[in-house]
């Protein structure tokens, strides 16, 4: 089992920045990659960004490209999501997730992920 705990969410004005963190514990060696998803009220959970454990290859949703950066510290079992130029439409609960499958590209589909955190709220005011 892998446990994931997110932090770093909060309230920020449009144009501002936030850095989300996700610490993994447990059988972290079984995690091939980690990602961030988000879910706004009344909407489905959607992919934001992902990173492979080995090699560091990254993948981003179109909405995140150029504004968000995912990174990881394998020694600390931590993945980060730096979010810049935030917009009100970025408001959502952000979830950290981990997967154990073997994929050439970082996994971007919900069903590919095995473990999920509880989420952290991000609110961007206009």
Buried (B, 14 or more C-beta within 10 A) or exposed (E): EBBBBBEBBEEBEEEBEBBBBBBBEBEBEBBBBBBBBBBBEEEEBBBBBBBBBEEEBBBBBEBBEEBBBBBBEBEEBBBBBBBEEBEEEBBBBBBBBBBBEEBEEBBBEBEBBBBBBEBBEBBBEE
